[in-house]
Amino acid sequence: MTSLAPSFMFSFPSLPDWRPRPAELRIDVDPGKATLAPVHERMRALRDRLQDMPGLVLDDPGLRARCREADGELYVYIEDLRRDRLVGYTVFNRLIELSRRAERHIRAPHSQYDPAWQRRGLASAVYRWALDRGLCLMSGARQSPGAHALWQSLSSRYEAGFADLRNKQLSLLGREVEGETLAGLHTRMFLLGEGWTLERFRLETQMA
């Protein structure tokens, strides 16, 4: 059994080769230029609760990844050790829109990285780290252009598809959707973590 974080444990069978063709979700979110300094200060106050992340490989040896888990949500921070600064973070949020049974297996990742560190594969490495440890990911109602590009890239490596989410119920839409369905706020993209099959995902989440 492999550990995503001390209290996140997943172990599932291998995946078949099932890939969707690229599609586009709603892209209308601008993360803006919010500073990471306040987040870094809060992170400093949590030093004793932060843990290193074995298995997460970053290309730059001057970077360090640390994480913490709170209330079922996982926070991953990437620090620049040379400059003693936070270059970005990813939060794997719980989805209150899901039923309790489905919510056990799915998280919605949201990231913020300094513009100087974007497009260097940091968020991609963090997402792959989570997926490789059996966590399934689901997009939010809207995506930034950067998040959209990242999800499309990951869909070439991990099983992916689309679902309708409303009234805490997931309904499978298929490998790809178009037109009004794609633009709908209830349409979500999902990525299956290591060991998951679509059949198991539907069973465990009670997806219609």
WONORLIN-V53658 format. One record per run of one state. SS is the DSSP state (h for helix, s for strand, l for the rest). FROM is the first residue (numbers start at 1). LEN is the number of residues. If there is no record, write none. Layout:
SS_FROM_LEN + SS_FROM_LEN
This chain:
l_1_1 + s_2_4 + l_6_2 + s_8_3 + l_11_16 + s_27_3 + l_30_7 + h_37_8 + l_45_2 + h_47_3 + l_50_1 + s_51_2 + l_53_10 + s_63_8 + l_71_2 + s_73_8 + l_81_4 + s_85_9 + l_94_6 + h_100_4 + l_104_2 + s_106_8 + l_114_1 + h_115_3 + l_118_4 + h_122_11 + l_133_3 + s_136_3 + l_139_4 + s_143_2 + h_145_10 + l_155_5 + s_160_7 + l_167_2 + s_169_6 + l_175_4 + h_179_5 + l_184_3 + s_187_5 + l_192_6 + h_198_8 + l_206_3
